């Protein structure tokens, strides 16, 4: 295979990948990385084609534009990796391309094929090393795929450094005099294929993560759904901290929620659900996991050292919600909502989710029967339910507005002095 044929294959491969990736991006515009990689492959393939047409087209286009497009394509791949990791591009990504264009202004470099080859190969190897750096610097996801991807990029950079060394050593006047130039082109094709396969693996891993998150999340509130809570429960049972040997399950039920929907509409009801999730997650922090069981019923799981800690966190959530107000859209009215809660505590080693749900649900029923807007703590015994003191009854359905509130976002201190 001669160098022209190898470059044609190289350019065709890059262009084909560009078409596929841009088509995928047009189908889903949220996949920015796909569009950037598609642009990179397109620029790379077009640049290689222009370089391969040396002698057919003007040298200024083949040398300056062709090699410049190849470098710009590598820059696009680096920007794509940064977009994949949710980061912004850096200005120094343009250094290899700027360095190439600047060096062409030096007459002794522009006048000699071997000097241009050394300059371009070193600039391209720098661009590839920057790409490998960003691949490895990214998030902890898919480490094996990232290491493999970076390894292929390192091989590509190494082969370019080797070609720069050969060009400096032998000082050829054209491609025909370059040693191992066809082997170099074939190795580039191999690295290109391996790179796209490993890049696709990264994209697939991210897509799998997104699908898993959608499967375990509630679409309205963003909290975990019932399936997500079950997965989290199993994980928490396997990783209980020694200082907190108990598992607490708390079921929350918003008081008079049906009346809110009936009076103000379901959009207001949705707003209340989202507001409660925000309050509960702020109070809970990193101490546990919160999710929506369905309708106006929610639950949280947490490792605790005793029942008092579980009660304190539950009371923090209840009291904070009680002193929050939610504006009624389109009016100057605000409503205050309360919640009732049932608490079940079990040793982690014996924790059974179904049994804890039954016990917590029994405690929740007792809290509602005692007047709502309070929490109840249940043990395994049928009659052993303790009502945690609540200062007020839940507001009646016809008095949901006008309640005094604390400053928005204030969190009631937890038992033991924690906030």
Steps between C-alpha positions, in 0.01 A plus 500: 500500500644840402474813710227656282275194539564486875410868538186451291388217731587712802299796369204280396486338841506834680231647277273196540528520878425873480179440305382234747575708808351822366186306402480365857541853636226635272272226637578602861638854532563452872795272415749782451797267516370304200472815292848619598658163426316489169636844414847384605490194277368709212779758531758224548383306194483812281847607614653160421333510157654841428843381612464193279427722200846661522608581146141506373384805693706807596756435770364783712168315530654156545766608750341782697127421483523119486730457799319780683168316463658181634613687812162671532334158491710384798403819684132417439552155654651660811211746527262204463665321793468814710132530403452133592635578848294819530799735472567804287772507232834660581673759284826307503337225296576725203876500574593216257305659213634848578854364527470328160376815328765712670786267401392512135590869506862399544645484143748219578215278623253579221764439235591143602275193507693335782483813720125531446461131579696530827299807599162350419569164664613668822199734500262206437666287769453790745131519406462124553676514837261775608209281388633207706538731800136609485383142454680391817415813697126443457256344744539164672253328269624235256862512615598196292357653183671831579837332559465302177396812308795696639732209416397510135553877495846454655589250227387751239706778659801269528483403134491867402802578715680207332410637157627845600829340608530308171427815299768693687748214463450419129381843383286378206379726220156334475277216613679256270826546692344470847588169671203282607249763390243241385532312829448829678180570303364150569576535871306829498203321347520233770519760779207686347283186503607401851442854623147520365412160647626601843335840468174324417546290812519817707182632336321170563607502865360850544176401324467200731546727801233738373256216439567356846445841659171539313393151611553574870388867511162664537447720191318778687716554807829347388512297823547125496195293416394179676743290296782743572427485874511121488839506328627753749367295793695195387813710455464658844458160661834393353681817611385580851744720697608341833392809696144476367383137519128578449299561186211745519216517249267800511181527297365852442147583385398857420192601698181592313677475166181415311343826614800690361451337160124558509523866604809622315545249221745222431773739388498647851501150643809421293664817626435393860651157434815654356522747792473219754775305326724806513434547872548132585822464303642820651430377854618147430822605325751217478347313793274282289304443180166655408244390242140506387292188559208627292237773511559720805688226687877518544762305692854541624761247607786579736760338718449612861655431837160483668130577473556851640716594202237375255231695688712816504558498124133424435393789723743732321329418170149531644561832678688655210219418259243636746674838498539522123250672276429425136364771271186425302579576137308795356386631839645671806401204717737262673429167660675308774506123491564249775611139495449194715769238541542144619839372613631145513846409634677167466853363541670508161586131525130412533350773284221383271350769279152352472474454876633848569249647255215327680616626838563855376161504328333397826680784678393745226136395550536567872649845434208591277248363749662717769428815302753508213798736481703274726718191492465164666768245583411129487686195616423149388228459758146564381414734790840663549458830314626828646359830373776760473369823648358747248402845620215560255245303311510500125319802352150418381440492124318835512790678673799405290600861437620790708717305743802686635831369371865510584746634244494289188756220509549508879573150632393407851797374708512128552509326835853504634576847370550411129333697225 
